[in-house]
């Protein structure tokens, strides 16, 4: 799906065009060059230009930061997210404000995501931060964007059914996805695979949850009747699944909602029975201009980024109803799709 690219607010262009027309009209009426009246009129016109340009430049300009991969294996997810951010800016930006995306590359690496966050925080024009898109980078960024820093931070994969986007200290986003797997399968236990060690979450679910941090531990732990929920980098998840399938050919394997699911599919060989989770609300169909029956992993990432950007812009005072964009409907809903390799 092609999303419209948002260009900068054109009101300044209109103003300067009007100034140029005024200059041309006036210059056509001035006295011949060298006369006193002509020189005086040129001075007045120059002063008018300076004054009007000054008036045209007082509109506030704010930036919304985006931490996403624009290089490396996950780069397409970053460009998808940037397209969605531009669309959100075109549709949700408050009147009288010029807003720009400030996208910084993390290459899908937690350390680079942390550095990107540090760079965004030193820019006083950054009004909010979106990202990262991959779950394993979130705790690294959380060491920089702490609760003591009063900048709005929206993490697209961290959504709950009733509260929308939540901070990394919340475990509800994971509990709701775990409960979805529990109610959709006959699993007696759910293994949470490769959640970063320094991400301390107290998660309780409908069935026992066991956190497994290494492939060796997973191989030693997995048993018949287990379901597995992948929370690490998708390409690493594909390698874990290949190794686990050698021990247990039949595995109930799920991917938590995040960017890069298509990378998992590309690295997953012939094992297409894995499923991926996504968050969706009732506004998705309008956004996608479809019936919502077919959702690709890239569309899921785009939509979360779009909603996160609109939420960030709402903090700038946007009246979304007046802009023709309905308020974000609740609840969000966990859904799933089969992972099919093209």
C-alpha positions as a Python dict, from the first residue, in 0.01 Angstrom:
ca = {
    (1, 'X'): (0, 0, 0),
    (2, 'X'): (134, 339, -94),
    (3, 'X'): (107, 612, 167),
    (4, 'X'): (103, 983, 81),
    (5, 'X'): (422, 1170, 157),
    (6, 'X'): (370, 1474, 375),
    (7, 'X'): (541, 1790, 258),
    (8, 'X'): (615, 2086, 474),
    (9, 'X'): (337, 2334, 538),
    (10, 'X'): (316, 2550, 226),
    (11, 'X'): (176, 2865, 384),
    (12, 'X'): (518, 3027, 380),
    (13, 'X'): (548, 2959, 11),
    (14, 'X'): (214, 3126, -46),
    (15, 'X'): (313, 3429, 156),
    (16, 'X'): (640, 3476, -26),
    (17, 'X'): (469, 3433, -359),
    (18, 'X'): (229, 3710, -262),
    (19, 'X'): (525, 3927, -163),
    (20, 'X'): (690, 3869, -500),
    (21, 'X'): (371, 3964, -683),
    (22, 'X'): (351, 4284, -479),
    (23, 'X'): (712, 4366, -560),
    (24, 'X'): (666, 4310, -932),
    (25, 'X'): (351, 4520, -938),
    (26, 'X'): (516, 4801, -745),
    (27, 'X'): (840, 4794, -942),
    (28, 'X'): (637, 4830, -1258),
    (29, 'X'): (505, 5162, -1130),
    (30, 'X'): (820, 5313, -985),
    (31, 'X'): (1002, 5604, -1142),
    (32, 'X'): (1307, 5549, -1363),
    (33, 'X'): (1615, 5411, -1190),
    (34, 'X'): (1833, 5673, -1023),
    (35, 'X'): (1551, 5903, -918),
    (36, 'X'): (1504, 5991, -554),
    (37, 'X'): (1149, 5854, -548),
    (38, 'X'): (1261, 5525, -701),
    (39, 'X'): (1537, 5480, -442),
    (40, 'X'): (1299, 5558, -158),
    (41, 'X'): (1040, 5318, -288),
    (42, 'X'): (1299, 5038, -320),
    (43, 'X'): (1401, 5096, 43),
    (44, 'X'): (1039, 5074, 154),
    (45, 'X'): (987, 4755, -45),
    (46, 'X'): (1300, 4603, 109),
    (47, 'X'): (1176, 4687, 457),
    (48, 'X'): (837, 4536, 370),
    (49, 'X'): (1002, 4213, 255),
    (50, 'X'): (1204, 4185, 577),
    (51, 'X'): (894, 4252, 787),
    (52, 'X'): (669, 4004, 607),
    (53, 'X'): (935, 3734, 598),
    (54, 'X'): (976, 3781, 971),
    (55, 'X'): (602, 3739, 1018),
    (56, 'X'): (604, 3429, 801),
    (57, 'X'): (875, 3261, 1009),
    (58, 'X'): (717, 3286, 1354),
    (59, 'X'): (513, 2966, 1314),
    (60, 'X'): (641, 2707, 1560),
    (61, 'X'): (836, 2417, 1416),
    (62, 'X'): (852, 2097, 1617),
    (63, 'X'): (1004, 1759, 1542),
    (64, 'X'): (883, 1410, 1615),
    (65, 'X'): (1176, 1173, 1655),
    (66, 'X'): (1170, 825, 1504),
    (67, 'X'): (1409, 551, 1616),
    (68, 'X'): (1400, 279, 1351),
    (69, 'X'): (1630, 69, 1131),
    (70, 'X'): (1724, 239, 804),
    (71, 'X'): (2030, 23, 739),
    (72, 'X'): (2085, -349, 768),
    (73, 'X'): (1851, -643, 776),
    (74, 'X'): (1545, -458, 906),
    (75, 'X'): (1577, -140, 701),
    (76, 'X'): (1246, -187, 516),
    (77, 'X'): (1062, -173, 848),
    (78, 'X'): (1219, 165, 915),
    (79, 'X'): (1116, 310, 581),
    (80, 'X'): (764, 169, 625),
    (81, 'X'): (743, 339, 963),
    (82, 'X'): (872, 669, 824),
    (83, 'X'): (606, 661, 550),
    (84, 'X'): (340, 603, 814),
    (85, 'X'): (475, 887, 1027),
    (86, 'X'): (454, 1125, 732),
    (87, 'X'): (96, 1021, 668),
    (88, 'X'): (9, 1083, 1032),
    (89, 'X'): (169, 1427, 1015),
    (90, 'X'): (-34, 1509, 707),
    (91, 'X'): (-358, 1410, 878),
    (92, 'X'): (-310, 1477, 1250),
    (93, 'X'): (-87, 1787, 1277),
    (94, 'X'): (-252, 2076, 1466),
    (95, 'X'): (-336, 2391, 1275),
    (96, 'X'): (-69, 2659, 1300),
    (97, 'X'): (217, 2418, 1368),
    (98, 'X'): (487, 2296, 1130),
    (99, 'X'): (604, 1947, 1222),
    (100, 'X'): (896, 1753, 1083),
    (101, 'X'): (1003, 1390, 1120),
    (102, 'X'): (1353, 1343, 1259),
    (103, 'X'): (1443, 983, 1179),
    (104, 'X'): (1756, 825, 1325),
    (105, 'X'): (1887, 483, 1229),
    (106, 'X'): (1933, 209, 1487),
    (107, 'X'): (2007, -69, 1232),
    (108, 'X'): (1801, -302, 1450),
    (109, 'X'): (2072, -288, 1717),
    (110, 'X'): (1992, -202, 2082),
    (111, 'X'): (2316, -8, 2134),
    (112, 'X'): (2256, 207, 1828),
    (113, 'X'): (1895, 261, 1936),
    (114, 'X'): (2025, 391, 2268),
    (115, 'X'): (2261, 633, 2093),
    (116, 'X'): (1979, 752, 1867),
    (117, 'X'): (1767, 829, 2173),
    (118, 'X'): (2052, 1027, 2328),
    (119, 'X'): (2084, 1237, 2012),
    (120, 'X'): (1711, 1308, 2004),
    (121, 'X'): (1706, 1418, 2366),
    (122, 'X'): (1963, 1693, 2312),
    (123, 'X'): (1752, 1857, 2038),
    (124, 'X'): (1517, 2105, 2210),
    (125, 'X'): (1279, 2106, 1911),
    (126, 'X'): (1195, 1734, 1950),
    (127, 'X'): (848, 1720, 2105),
    (128, 'X'): (805, 1341, 2120),
    (129, 'X'): (986, 1019, 2033),
    (130, 'X'): (849, 716, 1848),
    (131, 'X'): (1029, 382, 1858),
    (132, 'X'): (1219, 160, 1858),
    (133, 'X'): (1030, -90, 1648),
    (134, 'X'): (1204, -407, 1771),
    (135, 'X'): (1134, -533, 2120),
    (136, 'X'): (1493, -620, 2210),
    (137, 'X'): (1597, -254, 2172),
    (138, 'X'): (1336, -117, 2413),
    (139, 'X'): (1520, -176, 2743),
    (140, 'X'): (1838, -14, 2606),
    (141, 'X'): (1645, 299, 2512),
    (142, 'X'): (1467, 292, 2849),
    (143, 'X'): (1801, 359, 3019),
    (144, 'X'): (1810, 693, 2835),
    (145, 'X'): (1443, 795, 2816),
    (146, 'X'): (1363, 751, 3183),
    (147, 'X'): (1046, 853, 3370),
    (148, 'X'): (1240, 1154, 3499),
    (149, 'X'): (1260, 1291, 3142),
    (150, 'X'): (934, 1463, 3056),
    (151, 'X'): (927, 1386, 2684),
    (152, 'X'): (640, 1178, 2546),
    (153, 'X'): (767, 839, 2432),
    (154, 'X'): (557, 601, 2222),
    (155, 'X'): (676, 246, 2154),
    (156, 'X'): (471, 100, 1866),
    (157, 'X'): (479, -268, 1978),
    (158, 'X'): (377, -190, 2338),
    (159, 'X'): (-2, -167, 2322),
    (160, 'X'): (-278, -274, 2559),
    (161, 'X'): (-642, -331, 2485),
    (162, 'X'): (-773, -35, 2683),
    (163, 'X'): (-479, 201, 2742),
    (164, 'X'): (-322, 211, 2398),
    (165, 'X'): (52, 274, 2401),
    (166, 'X'): (216, 204, 2736),
    (167, 'X'): (563, 262, 2883),
    (168, 'X'): (820, -19, 2900),
    (169, 'X'): (760, -59, 3272),
    (170, 'X'): (415, -201, 3194),
    (171, 'X'): (378, -574, 3142),
    (172, 'X'): (15, -562, 3026),
    (173, 'X'): (108, -563, 2656),
    (174, 'X'): (285, -896, 2704),
    (175, 'X'): (25, -1045, 2937),
    (176, 'X'): (-252, -980, 2686),
    (177, 'X'): (-59, -1143, 2402),
    (178, 'X'): (26, -1440, 2625),
    (179, 'X'): (-341, -1477, 2720),
    (180, 'X'): (-438, -1471, 2354),
    (181, 'X'): (-205, -1764, 2285),
    (182, 'X'): (-337, -1945, 2592),
    (183, 'X'): (-700, -1913, 2483),
    (184, 'X'): (-626, -1996, 2119),
    (185, 'X'): (-427, -2313, 2183),
    (186, 'X'): (-446, -2616, 2408),
    (187, 'X'): (-108, -2531, 2560),
    (188, 'X'): (-50, -2616, 2924),
    (189, 'X'): (247, -2380, 2954),
    (190, 'X'): (385, -2084, 2760),
    (191, 'X'): (758, -2026, 2718),
    (192, 'X'): (857, -1659, 2676),
    (193, 'X'): (1164, -1678, 2455),
    (194, 'X'): (1455, -1429, 2445),
    (195, 'X'): (1305, -1137, 2633),
    (196, 'X'): (1610, -921, 2714),
    (197, 'X'): (1763, -1009, 3050),
    (198, 'X'): (1752, -653, 3178),
    (199, 'X'): (1382, -615, 3099),
    (200, 'X'): (1231, -707, 3433),
    (201, 'X'): (861, -771, 3383),
    (202, 'X'): (625, -936, 3628),
    (203, 'X'): (392, -1116, 3390),
    (204, 'X'): (107, -1341, 3494),
    (205, 'X'): (-116, -1527, 3255),
    (206, 'X'): (-398, -1775, 3228),
    (207, 'X'): (-149, -2058, 3206),
    (208, 'X'): (197, -2083, 3367),
    (209, 'X'): (457, -1863, 3197),
    (210, 'X'): (823, -1951, 3193),
    (211, 'X'): (1090, -1709, 3079),
    (212, 'X'): (1368, -1874, 2875),
    (213, 'X'): (1668, -1662, 2784),
    (214, 'X'): (1901, -1893, 2590),
    (215, 'X'): (1864, -2149, 2316),
    (216, 'X'): (2037, -2409, 2530),
    (217, 'X'): (1782, -2356, 2807),
    (218, 'X'): (1497, -2373, 2556),
    (219, 'X'): (1625, -2703, 2415),
    (220, 'X'): (1648, -2844, 2767),
    (221, 'X'): (1311, -2708, 2878),
    (222, 'X'): (1061, -2743, 2593),
    (223, 'X'): (812, -3024, 2636),
    (224, 'X'): (502, -3159, 2469),
    (225, 'X'): (207, -2934, 2546),
    (226, 'X'): (416, -2615, 2547),
    (227, 'X'): (353, -2310, 2332),
    (228, 'X'): (640, -2073, 2256),
    (229, 'X'): (615, -1696, 2225),
    (230, 'X'): (914, -1530, 2058),
    (231, 'X'): (1015, -1185, 2190),
    (232, 'X'): (1367, -1136, 2056),
    (233, 'X'): (1499, -1026, 1716),
    (234, 'X'): (1301, -1206, 1443),
    (235, 'X'): (1605, -1337, 1251),
    (236, 'X'): (1741, -1490, 1573),
    (237, 'X'): (1398, -1643, 1635),
    (238, 'X'): (1415, -1823, 1302),
    (239, 'X'): (1744, -1984, 1405),
    (240, 'X'): (1603, -2088, 1743),
    (241, 'X'): (1298, -2241, 1579),
    (242, 'X'): (1510, -2441, 1334),
    (243, 'X'): (1715, -2582, 1622),
    (244, 'X'): (1410, -2653, 1837),
    (245, 'X'): (1231, -2829, 1553),
    (246, 'X'): (1513, -3080, 1536),
    (247, 'X'): (1421, -3187, 1888),
    (248, 'X'): (1047, -3127, 1868),
    (249, 'X'): (918, -3134, 1507),
    (250, 'X'): (574, -3020, 1617),
    (251, 'X'): (596, -2689, 1798),
    (252, 'X'): (330, -2429, 1864),
    (253, 'X'): (542, -2122, 1783),
    (254, 'X'): (420, -1760, 1797),
    (255, 'X'): (582, -1423, 1737),
    (256, 'X'): (490, -1126, 1955),
    (257, 'X'): (391, -811, 1772),
    (258, 'X'): (691, -611, 1648),
    (259, 'X'): (862, -514, 1325),
    (260, 'X'): (1062, -762, 1121),
    (261, 'X'): (816, -1052, 1109),
    (262, 'X'): (880, -1076, 736),
    (263, 'X'): (1251, -1125, 813),
    (264, 'X'): (1157, -1419, 1034),
    (265, 'X'): (959, -1564, 743),
    (266, 'X'): (1250, -1521, 504),
    (267, 'X'): (1482, -1709, 743),
    (268, 'X'): (1230, -1971, 846),
    (269, 'X'): (1274, -2222, 566),
    (270, 'X'): (978, -2450, 515),
    (271, 'X'): (829, -2403, 861),
    (272, 'X'): (531, -2189, 779),
    (273, 'X'): (303, -2304, 1058),
    (274, 'X'): (429, -2036, 1297),
    (275, 'X'): (186, -1753, 1366),
    (276, 'X'): (239, -1386, 1441),
    (277, 'X'): (40, -1157, 1666),
    (278, 'X'): (-70, -805, 1586),
    (279, 'X'): (-264, -525, 1750),
    (280, 'X'): (-556, -378, 1561),
    (281, 'X'): (-848, -148, 1636),
    (282, 'X'): (-1165, -66, 1447),
    (283, 'X'): (-1003, 227, 1266),
    (284, 'X'): (-759, 3, 1081),
    (285, 'X'): (-996, -63, 792),
    (286, 'X'): (-1047, 306, 728),
    (287, 'X'): (-674, 370, 743),
    (288, 'X'): (-594, 84, 506),
    (289, 'X'): (-899, 150, 286),
    (290, 'X'): (-972, -222, 286),
    (291, 'X'): (-1190, -468, 471),
    (292, 'X'): (-896, -561, 690),
    (293, 'X'): (-911, -930, 603),
    (294, 'X'): (-555, -927, 471),
    (295, 'X'): (-290, -763, 689),
    (296, 'X'): (79, -796, 612),
    (297, 'X'): (349, -760, 878),
    (298, 'X'): (462, -433, 719),
    (299, 'X'): (106, -297, 733),
    (300, 'X'): (88, -386, 1102),
    (301, 'X'): (410, -191, 1170),
    (302, 'X'): (291, 103, 962),
    (303, 'X'): (-38, 121, 1145),
    (304, 'X'): (115, 115, 1491),
    (305, 'X'): (359, 389, 1390),
    (306, 'X'): (78, 593, 1238),
    (307, 'X'): (-127, 567, 1558),
    (308, 'X'): (173, 641, 1778),
    (309, 'X'): (250, 956, 1576),
    (310, 'X'): (-110, 1075, 1594),
    (311, 'X'): (-100, 1018, 1970),
    (312, 'X'): (219, 1224, 1993),
    (313, 'X'): (64, 1503, 1787),
    (314, 'X'): (-245, 1502, 2008),
    (315, 'X'): (-18, 1625, 2283),
    (316, 'X'): (41, 1936, 2073),
    (317, 'X'): (-329, 2019, 2096),
    (318, 'X'): (-458, 1867, 1773),
    (319, 'X'): (-834, 1844, 1742),
    (320, 'X'): (-854, 1518, 1551),
    (321, 'X'): (-1232, 1531, 1509),
    (322, 'X'): (-1199, 1872, 1344),
    (323, 'X'): (-932, 1726, 1113),
    (324, 'X'): (-1169, 1452, 1002),
    (325, 'X'): (-966, 1182, 1176),
    (326, 'X'): (-1169, 992, 1437),
    (327, 'X'): (-1029, 948, 1784),
    (328, 'X'): (-847, 621, 1841),
    (329, 'X'): (-1113, 364, 1914),
    (330, 'X'): (-1086, 131, 2208),
    (331, 'X'): (-1033, -139, 2281),
    (332, 'X'): (-738, -246, 2078),
    (333, 'X'): (-756, -614, 2003),
    (334, 'X'): (-491, -885, 1978),
    (335, 'X'): (-527, -1081, 1657),
    (336, 'X'): (-312, -1339, 1480),
    (337, 'X'): (-222, -1438, 1129),
    (338, 'X'): (-50, -1744, 986),
    (339, 'X'): (309, -1687, 887),
    (340, 'X'): (328, -1769, 518),
    (341, 'X'): (655, -1738, 330),
    (342, 'X'): (624, -1581, -15),
}
